[in-house]
Amino acid sequence: MNHMSVFLKNKVLKDNLKSAHVALFNGEIEINQPSYSRQTASFIEPTDGQTSNTGDVLFPIANESWGSITHIGIFDNAAAGNLLFKAPAEFIKTIDVSSQYKIPKNYLIVRLK
């Protein structure tokens, strides 16, 4: 069998996104600057194999250039841990000194197909 039921998709999302930490990437490399840190995100109850963030995900104000944010990932830990999901950002945004990256409520959509 190769198709997951909607019940199982919802369960996988709920179980794996209980303690979710959002990360920013420049290509394949996670941002690695002193002022950067992964941010915790909460997700709504999954339906039809899909969920989204319950509130804004707001990263710290950059004290140095972070470069262009090309991808967003979700880890199971604030530092190290396992990468659970990763996808291209809808818009590429360059973060320079005094800039801040924000993912608005309901914009971080995680969907299992």
Summary of the structure (lengths in Angstrom):
residues: 113
radius of gyration: 14.5
end to end distance: 14.4
largest distance: 50.6
contacts: 312
relative contact order: 0.26
helix: 10%
strand: 42%
